[in-house]
């Protein structure tokens, strides 16, 4: 039985973490399957957008699997963290933007997974938290690094130091999520957003993602130079020529070719 399900519809892939009995807690098997899926996505030029979600009614992901972590020694904890961080970086660096469609418990490694995605949509029942300090550890899959970059340093410190849980409304207020939906509308909202992104020039979207991700980590002069490089590379694509040509000829533009 696979723990990560993979489906495609047109140019959109949906990756579903499916271990509902343990509230989709991330074990080694799930990390490995996530890694395989994102390798496959990176090689498949027909995938323009990815949605990650959790199976079942109760959770997106209720954290890293505590039973697998409990007896780690220093060396094993290093390996465990390195592997998870490598998998999450492959999600963050995926050419195709990744949307997290979040319901229910989104704790620890589950929130860290959502933070590695480009955009977060949550349903009203979602609960967020990094409870690691209440378990005698700290976030180990990028939580101490991505959360402050997304919601600001002191808000992230408050969430991490207190292990507090926040609801979806509060998550929207502080910019932890980007959209809030009713539970029944979650996947449709995610799919609509994915379709809207998938209808743009795929190479432009991928370059924009890379420019943002690389630029945000550096000083503004280097960042603008990074943007200029990606901007210039757009003029080597057929899609840019075709769509601008169609615009100037007042023709209806049909579809981007991803070339
Ligand atoms: N790990 C393993 N099993 C889990 C789990 C988890 N994180 N969360 C839930 N489960 C399992 C429960 O053990 C239970 O299994 P059975 O007893 O039925 O066999 C089943 O899922 C249903 O859970 P509950 O019976 O507890 O369900 P409730 O509705 O009563 O409560 C809950 C739901 C989400 C409030 C509760 O399950 C809960 O508090 N779960 C733990 C949440 C949590 O603390 N998650 C954060 C884990 S820490 C690192 C790398 C990564 C990380 C850290 C370090 N290194 C580099 C070393 C990441 C750390 C974390 O994510």
Boltz pocket constraint, residues with backbone or C-beta under 6 A from the ligand:
constraints:
  - pocket:
      binder: B
      contacts: [[A, 20], [A, 21], [A, 22], [A, 23], [A, 25], [A, 62], [A, 63], [A, 64], [A, 65], [A, 66], [A, 67], [A, 77], [A, 78], [A, 80], [A, 81], [A, 82], [A, 84], [A, 105], [A, 107], [A, 108], [A, 109], [A, 110], [A, 131], [A, 132], [A, 135], [A, 137], [A, 138], [A, 139], [A, 140], [A, 141]]
      max_distance: 6.0
